[in-house]
Amino acid sequence: MTSAQLEAHPLDETSAETEAPFALRAQVAERVAAHRARRGSAATTGSVTPIAPPTPAKQRAARIAATVAERYAQSQSYRAFLAAEAERAIREAEAAAEVAALSARAVAEAQNQLLFELDQIQAEASAVKESVADVEAVVKAGVPELAPQMAPHGGLSVRLDERFERAPMPLAAAHAVYAGPVVDEDEVFALDEEIAYRQNPVLDEPPQDIPANLLEFPRQLVAPRKARPRLAEGPLREDSAATHDAEQLRIFEVEASQISTAPVIESAEPEWSSIVLTAQPAPEHVARVRVAEAVESTYPIAPLAHVPQTAAFGLRLMAGIVDSCIVLAGELAFVAVSSLIINKMAENARLSSHLSPQIAAIGFVAVFAVFTLLYQTLFFTFSEATLGMRYARIGLCTFSDDNPTRGQMRRRIFAAVLSACPLGLGYLWAVLDEDGLGWHDRISRMYQRSY
């Protein structure tokens, strides 16, 4: 029984509500049993599910795969490509070897041809030498009176042929045999010289005479102590008579005895001497000189080891302004805090905190001076320069061109106080000083130098 064969029977509502769980359970059991029955029947019959026909998409994929396989089947493989490359390299190497062999063969043939030509040239030269020797032998044998006149030449050996030594030819027969060609002695001599030069080439240039370099003077010049000229003597007399004018006077025409040998007295060089004035100086000048001598004796100033290279006045002024602004800012902050504290204390004590302008100004200046001393002491104790000096790129340097110590820089503060006490005259002195140094620079023996 299948689920399609089940028929629904109408039930009343009361029975359906009570028997609903049991009916559902029974329906599920029937369906499971029907499913098992279908599986068993399919296994017993052995029926095979038919394969679905190929779809168009599968046909297209198969067609593409076949095309790709055909393309790769027609293309060359990597192994075949490597084999072709190796074969091509072998063919190129064989061609290069063949070209090298042909070139080597051509070079060898050219060398052989050159050697053959050299051998021919040497054979021709030897044949010419032998013919010349034969001709000379015949000439000497036929004309015995010319033999002593011919000079021997180095590098050439004359030897008679064995035929002439064994069977001497009569003079008439020799003349009859060699009557045709006429031998020129000049040509033979030139040929011998050429052969000797080729065998032993020596470049001997004939020496050239160096022309004499003589000093000549006009006739108007007179020798020392009015020495009169005399005739020239020596090997150059003939040459000078032919090439030079007789009216010229030579340096060789003066006798040595006529030349003065007395030492020359040189004039003494002028000596500079100081001018001494006999007039009395003015009384005002004498008084100023005495005051200056008294000051120097009281406060001796040691000479400087070298000229100090002081910083420009503008840089020093800029450093002082920067330091003054910093001190002034600190003082204003101190005054503001102090005024607030004093006002609160006056309100609590109900006292009057009003100050006169004179007292306020004096207090402000005093506080500024104290703050300046503290500022200088602080920076010269823990540093080598103040903020203003660093901003102006200047530093302290001693007269001996050394860096000062911290103690020397702190002692410079007292010299600065002494220089500022007479209404700042020690600082103003730097404007008038030729080295640009103030009193505090002279006292502390250090100055501000730009770097």
Phi and psi in degrees as a GROMACS rama.xvg file:
@    title "Ramachandran Plot"
@    xaxis  label "Phi"
@    yaxis  label "Psi"
@TYPE xy
-104.369  173.453  THR-2
-70.1178  -25.4487  SER-3
-73.7318  -25.8589  ALA-4
-84.2176  -8.7676  GLN-5
-70.2315  141.515  LEU-6
-116.304  140.745  GLU-7
-91.6395  128.418  ALA-8
-107.077  135.114  HIS-9
-67.2068  136.753  PRO-10
-127.271  155.603  LEU-11
-77.8153  165.195  ASP-12
-70.1511  -34.8725  GLU-13
-70.5369  -44.7427  THR-14
-67.4378  -35.1573  SER-15
-64.8839  -37.2319  ALA-16
-70.2274  -33.5087  GLU-17
-83.718  -35.2606  THR-18
-100.615  12.7765  GLU-19
-64.5215  -47.4829  ALA-20
-63.7239  -38.4834  PRO-21
-69.9422  -37.4996  PHE-22
-67.2208  -40.6704  ALA-23
-64.9791  -38.2025  LEU-24
-67.7482  -39.9283  ARG-25
-67.7727  -37.726  ALA-26
-64.8822  -40.7333  GLN-27
-64.7435  -40.3973  VAL-28
-64.4823  -41.6503  ALA-29
-61.8957  -41.1208  GLU-30
-67.1563  -38.7143  ARG-31
-64.4957  -41.1538  VAL-32
-65.5084  -39.0775  ALA-33
-66.1193  -37.6909  ALA-34
-65.9217  -41.3448  HIS-35
-65.5194  -36.6938  ARG-36
-65.4666  -40.8878  ALA-37
-63.2358  -40.8313  ARG-38
-65.1885  -40.9833  ARG-39
-65.2004  -41.6  GLY-40
-66.0359  -36.1179  SER-41
-68.8789  -34.8467  ALA-42
-71.0839  -37.204  ALA-43
-73.0152  -41.7212  THR-44
-71.1482  -28.3063  THR-45
67.9589  31.8776  GLY-46
-73.9384  142.645  SER-47
-107.179  133.873  VAL-48
-71.3908  126.59  THR-49
-66.5538  144.679  PRO-50
-79.6184  134.588  ILE-51
-69.6266  142.793  ALA-52
-63.7008  149.81  PRO-53
-63.9401  139.375  PRO-54
-81.8138  165.304  THR-55
-62.6762  -32.0754  PRO-56
-64.9007  -41.2564  ALA-57
-66.7663  -38.3666  LYS-58
-61.4904  -40.6891  GLN-59
-65.4547  -42.0689  ARG-60
-63.6432  -39.867  ALA-61
-65.7017  -39.0969  ALA-62
-63.0945  -42.5479  ARG-63
-63.8467  -42.5652  ILE-64
-62.6883  -39.4453  ALA-65
-65.1439  -39.7245  ALA-66
-63.25  -44.9368  THR-67
-62.8639  -41.6643  VAL-68
-64.4945  -40.0901  ALA-69
-64.7141  -39.5112  GLU-70
-64.3096  -46.6409  ARG-71
-68.728  -26.8074  TYR-72
-69.6358  -33.8665  ALA-73
-80.6447  -24.8597  GLN-74
-76.0103  159.965  SER-75
-82.0441  139.959  GLN-76
-80.2242  166.394  SER-77
-67.6453  -35.3699  TYR-78
-65.5273  -41.1535  ARG-79
-65.8586  -36.8682  ALA-80
-62.8127  -43.5721  PHE-81
-63.4176  -39.7009  LEU-82
-64.1509  -40.5961  ALA-83
-64.5948  -41.77  ALA-84
-62.6342  -41.4958  GLU-85
-64.2449  -40.9297  ALA-86
-64.7761  -40.28  GLU-87
-64.9114  -40.9138  ARG-88
-62.5158  -37.8558  ALA-89
-65.5233  -42.3997  ILE-90
-62.9328  -41.9301  ARG-91
-63.2341  -41.0491  GLU-92
-63.8286  -40.4715  ALA-93
-63.5227  -41.1015  GLU-94
-63.9882  -42.624  ALA-95
-63.2597  -40.566  ALA-96
-64.4977  -39.1159  ALA-97
-64.7106  -41.8183  GLU-98
-63.8256  -41.8641  VAL-99
-63.1213  -39.7425  ALA-100
-64.8663  -41.7647  ALA-101
-62.7619  -43.3125  LEU-102
-64.7518  -40.5548  SER-103
-64.2818  -39.5363  ALA-104
-64.0178  -40.3384  ARG-105
-65.5884  -41.2552  ALA-106
-63.0366  -41.8392  VAL-107
-63.7774  -41.7512  ALA-108
-62.7241  -41.0323  GLU-109
-63.3293  -40.8676  ALA-110
-64.31  -42.315  GLN-111
-62.7963  -41.4149  ASN-112
-62.5326  -41.5168  GLN-113
-64.459  -41.6943  LEU-114
-63.9971  -39.0568  LEU-115
-63.6381  -42.0624  PHE-116
-64.961  -39.5477  GLU-117
-62.8618  -40.7161  LEU-118
-62.7608  -40.2531  ASP-119
-63.8226  -41.7595  GLN-120
-63.0452  -43.2486  ILE-121
-63.9889  -38.966  GLN-122
-64.6543  -41.3041  ALA-123
-64.4767  -40.4736  GLU-124
-63.5638  -41.8217  ALA-125
-66.0575  -36.8489  SER-126
-64.9866  -40.355  ALA-127
-63.3406  -42.2454  VAL-128
-61.4723  -43.5075  LYS-129
-63.9875  -40.1301  GLU-130
-65.3113  -40.8056  SER-131
-63.1796  -39.8968  VAL-132
-64.7044  -40.455  ALA-133
-63.9024  -42.1759  ASP-134
-63.7024  -43.4148  VAL-135
-63.5196  -39.2248  GLU-136
-64.5005  -41.7023  ALA-137
-66.5234  -40.4485  VAL-138
-64.5207  -42.6236  VAL-139
-64.7851  -38.7368  LYS-140
-69.5386  -35.6154  ALA-141
-82.0554  -34.5045  GLY-142
-121.638  85.6528  VAL-143
-71.5622  -22.2339  PRO-144
-76.1594  -17.7435  GLU-145
-86.8434  -12.154  LEU-146
-66.0278  -42.5296  ALA-147
-66.9693  -24.6519  PRO-148
-75.8013  -22.0958  GLN-149
-82.254  126.048  MET-150
-84.5242  142.574  ALA-151
-69.9628  147.709  PRO-152
-116.015  134.725  HIS-153
-68.0801  141.472  GLY-154
89.0516  0.928601  GLY-155
-128.412  120.118  LEU-156
-108.245  124.333  SER-157
-98.6824  125.754  VAL-158
-135.564  132.32  ARG-159
-74.7147  148.338  LEU-160
-71.6069  152.634  ASP-161
-63.5301  -30.039  GLU-162
-64.3029  -40.4356  ARG-163
-73.5287  -30.8875  PHE-164
-69.5916  -39.9388  GLU-165
-74.8225  -45.8525  ARG-166
-121.791  88.5865  ALA-167
-63.6396  133.407  PRO-168
-88.3863  140.115  MET-169
-64.6499  157.92  PRO-170
-64.0702  -40.559  LEU-171
-65.2538  -41.1176  ALA-172
-65.3473  -38.9701  ALA-173
-62.6402  -42.4109  ALA-174
-65.1528  -34.6056  HIS-175
-69.7894  -37.6163  ALA-176
-69.4287  -47.9403  VAL-177
-100.532  33.969  TYR-178
-79.6096  -21.8871  ALA-179
-68.3662  -70.9299  GLY-180
-77.0923  135.653  PRO-181
-98.9296  124.897  VAL-182
-90.6665  128.614  VAL-183
-95.5336  128.096  ASP-184
-68.1432  -34.5262  GLU-185
-64.5314  -41.1509  ASP-186
-65.1572  -41.2742  GLU-187
-63.4864  -42.5014  VAL-188
-64.5308  -42.5361  PHE-189
-64.2778  -39.5916  ALA-190
-64.1758  -40.196  LEU-191
-63.1302  -42.8544  ASP-192
-63.1617  -40.6471  GLU-193
-63.6391  -42.1943  GLU-194
-65.0739  -43.0066  ILE-195
-63.8085  -38.0047  ALA-196
-68.6781  -38.1905  TYR-197
-66.0763  -37.0098  ARG-198
-72.5619  -36.2829  GLN-199
-140.146  82.1122  ASN-200
-73.4382  119.061  PRO-201
-128.906  123.624  VAL-202
-95.3757  98.0997  LEU-203
-111.076  107.327  ASP-204
-90.2677  139.726  GLU-205
-67.5123  140.243  PRO-206
-65.1082  140.65  PRO-207
-104.335  138.448  GLN-208
-74.1712  132.759  ASP-209
-83.2309  125.402  ILE-210
-66.5116  139.634  PRO-211
-70.4727  134.647  ALA-212
-101.118  96.6151  ASN-213
-107.129  143.378  LEU-214
-89.0385  125.704  LEU-215
-116.256  146.156  GLU-216
-128.416  152.944  PHE-217
-65.4633  162.286  PRO-218
-67.6657  -21.4892  ARG-219
-70.4692  -25.5788  GLN-220
-69.9931  142.64  LEU-221
-115.094  138.496  VAL-222
-68.4352  165.949  ALA-223
-57.9615  137.82  PRO-224
58.8485  33.8564  ARG-225
56.5386  44.2359  LYS-226
-75.1484  126.372  ALA-227
-82.2027  143.174  ARG-228
-73.1213  155.064  PRO-229
-128.702  177.047  ARG-230
-68.7878  147.726  LEU-231
-73.2179  146.215  ALA-232
-129.902  156.279  GLU-233
114.621  -175.897  GLY-234
-71.1967  -16.5657  PRO-235
-91.3966  7.29838  LEU-236
-68.2898  -45.2526  ARG-237
-65.6244  -42.6593  GLU-238
-64.5802  -40.3481  ASP-239
-68.4715  -34.6777  SER-240
-67.3461  -28.7272  ALA-241
-85.9528  -32.0241  ALA-242
-105.219  -26.4242  THR-243
-110.218  162.029  HIS-244
-80.8102  140.804  ASP-245
-72.0521  -16.2658  ALA-246
-83.237  -5.57957  GLU-247
-84.8241  145.424  GLN-248
-104.533  129.265  LEU-249
-102.808  161.046  ARG-250
-72.7097  -22.722  ILE-251
-80.7916  -6.26182  PHE-252
-86.4039  0.026183  GLU-253
-99.7844  130.26  VAL-254
-75.1928  148.984  GLU-255
-69.3181  -28.885  ALA-256
-71.322  -20.6927  SER-257
-85.2738  -8.86672  GLN-258
-84.5477  132.044  ILE-259
-73.0484  132.527  SER-260
-110.548  7.74749  THR-261
-70.8078  139.611  ALA-262
-64.4233  141.537  PRO-263
-82.8829  130.629  VAL-264
-87.433  112.435  ILE-265
-81.6897  144.47  GLU-266
-74.1528  139.432  SER-267
-68.4156  138.855  ALA-268
-72.3745  146.994  GLU-269
-67.7359  138.272  PRO-270
-106.22  135.503  GLU-271
-85.2766  133.107  TRP-272
-128.632  148.949  SER-273
-72.7873  151.084  SER-274
-91.9838  124.583  ILE-275
-102.343  121.146  VAL-276
-90.8237  132.918  LEU-277
-91.1949  -13.2406  THR-278
-74.2577  148.44  ALA-279
-79.2449  136.778  GLN-280
-70.5124  166.969  PRO-281
-69.1764  151.637  ALA-282
-62.5487  -36.6742  PRO-283
-64.8737  -39.827  GLU-284
-65.7024  -40.4182  HIS-285
-62.6791  -40.2715  VAL-286
-64.9882  -42.0858  ALA-287
-65.3732  -38.8566  ARG-288
-65.3913  -40.8706  VAL-289
-65.7386  -39.5496  ARG-290
-64.2947  -42.1703  VAL-291
-64.767  -39.7076  ALA-292
-66.2595  -37.8091  GLU-293
-65.9426  -41.0038  ALA-294
-64.9333  -41.5446  VAL-295
-66.8125  -37.2812  GLU-296
-69.894  -33.5289  SER-297
-76.6651  -46.2495  THR-298
-119.667  82.6495  TYR-299
-67.5012  135.843  PRO-300
-107.808  120.543  ILE-301
-71.2401  141.18  ALA-302
-66.7244  146.615  PRO-303
-75.9331  141.776  LEU-304
-67.1706  -34.1545  ALA-305
-152.065  168.052  HIS-306
-72.5836  121.06  VAL-307
-69.6246  137.388  PRO-308
-98.7347  76.0002  GLN-309
-69.1563  152.449  THR-310
-70.3891  159.593  ALA-311
-62.6281  149.721  ALA-312
-62.1337  -33.3823  PHE-313
-65.7625  -39.1216  GLY-314
-66.762  -41.6962  LEU-315
-66.1265  -39.0152  ARG-316
-65.4849  -39.1085  LEU-317
-65.096  -41.0277  MET-318
-63.0403  -41.6174  ALA-319
-64.4047  -38.0667  GLY-320
-66.7247  -41.5642  ILE-321
-63.6357  -45.5063  VAL-322
-62.6945  -39.5984  ASP-323
-64.9782  -39.3979  SER-324
-63.9699  -40.3729  CYS-325
-65.1543  -45.033  ILE-326
-63.842  -39.886  VAL-327
-64.9009  -38.8933  LEU-328
-63.9767  -42.9722  ALA-329
-64.2605  -38.155  GLY-330
-66.6963  -40.4682  GLU-331
-62.6503  -41.3306  LEU-332
-63.3509  -41.6244  ALA-333
-63.59  -41.8597  PHE-334
-65.6792  -40.2402  VAL-335
-63.0233  -46.5583  ALA-336
-65.4405  -40.7984  VAL-337
-65.1063  -40.1528  SER-338
-65.0293  -38.6808  SER-339
-64.0674  -43.6577  LEU-340
-65.4688  -41.9218  ILE-341
-65.7151  -40.2558  ILE-342
-62.7624  -42.2264  ASN-343
-65.9182  -40.569  LYS-344
-66.4943  -36.7438  MET-345
-68.3005  -37.1363  ALA-346
-66.3841  -39.7834  GLU-347
-68.7547  -37.8678  ASN-348
-90.3028  -3.53909  ALA-349
56.5838  49.4356  ARG-350
-115.988  160.795  LEU-351
-85.8496  125.948  SER-352
-103.285  18.9932  SER-353
-80.4732  133.429  HIS-354
-120.306  148.095  LEU-355
-74.5993  155.552  SER-356
-61.7067  -35.6953  PRO-357
-63.5224  -45.7789  GLN-358
-65.4929  -38.6463  ILE-359
-64.2823  -40.8908  ALA-360
-66.8184  -43.0948  ALA-361
-62.9842  -42.87  ILE-362
-63.8735  -38.1743  GLY-363
-64.0148  -43.362  PHE-364
-66.143  -41.2886  VAL-365
-63.7011  -43.6495  ALA-366
-63.7647  -38.3667  VAL-367
-62.7171  -42.1804  PHE-368
-64.4303  -42.8342  ALA-369
-64.2251  -43.3059  VAL-370
-63.8777  -36.037  PHE-371
-64.9786  -43.091  THR-372
-63.035  -43.5766  LEU-373
-63.3345  -39.6981  LEU-374
-62.7621  -47.048  TYR-375
-63.9146  -44.2693  GLN-376
-63.3738  -41.442  THR-377
-62.377  -48.3959  LEU-378
-75.2296  -33.7385  PHE-379
-78.6185  -9.80221  PHE-380
-89.6048  -42.3721  THR-381
-107.008  -0.480853  PHE-382
-148.222  179.072  SER-383
-104.613  -8.70277  GLU-384
-158.535  156.784  ALA-385
-81.1783  174.769  THR-386
-65.6228  -38.288  LEU-387
-65.3326  -39.8269  GLY-388
-66.2662  -37.5867  MET-389
-67.0885  -37.3466  ARG-390
-66.3073  -39.1714  TYR-391
-84.4079  -2.30595  ALA-392
58.3568  50.2168  ARG-393
-127.795  157.238  ILE-394
-147.21  171.288  GLY-395
-88.5912  141.268  LEU-396
-143.884  139.313  CYS-397
-79.4038  168.236  THR-398
-67.421  -21.7057  PHE-399
-89.0176  13.9573  SER-400
62.4313  44.3379  ASP-401
-124.915  163.606  ASP-402
-80.1717  129.682  ASN-403
-73.9222  158.214  PRO-404
-84.8905  170.662  THR-405
-65.1837  -37.1696  ARG-406
-64.5695  -41.7944  GLY-407
-63.8912  -37.5171  GLN-408
-68.5393  -36.1752  MET-409
-68.9036  -36.8008  ARG-410
-67.5683  -24.4036  ARG-411
-65.3943  -24.6165  ARG-412
-62.9834  -42.8221  ILE-413
-65.434  -37.8208  PHE-414
-64.4468  -35.9278  ALA-415
-66.858  -36.8623  ALA-416
-64.3487  -42.9355  VAL-417
-64.3565  -35.9273  LEU-418
-71.3052  -26.3862  SER-419
-91.4095  -13.5805  ALA-420
-62.4077  -47.5379  CYS-421
-78.9876  61.2027  PRO-422
56.5282  35.9427  LEU-423
72.349  20.2582  GLY-424
-66.7784  -32.0598  LEU-425
-64.7319  -33.1695  GLY-426
-76.104  -37.2493  TYR-427
-68.6596  -21.4258  LEU-428
-64.289  -24.6429  TRP-429
-65.2464  -24.7858  ALA-430
-73.1862  -33.863  VAL-431
-90.9042  -19.88  LEU-432
-70.8904  143.158  ASP-433
-69.8036  -28.4948  GLU-434
-93.8549  -2.09176  ASP-435
71.8436  31.5448  GLY-436
-110.228  142.161  LEU-437
-96.3818  -176.791  GLY-438
-64.1725  -42.0633  TRP-439
-65.3874  -29.8683  HIS-440
-69.4979  -40.5013  ASP-441
-68.1226  -40.283  ARG-442
-68.6621  -47.0627  ILE-443
-81.9039  -9.06622  SER-444
55.6316  42.6014  ARG-445
-151.286  155.553  MET-446
-142.905  168.256  TYR-447
-89.9442  127.581  GLN-448
-126.034  139.538  ARG-449
-83.9094  146.163  SER-450
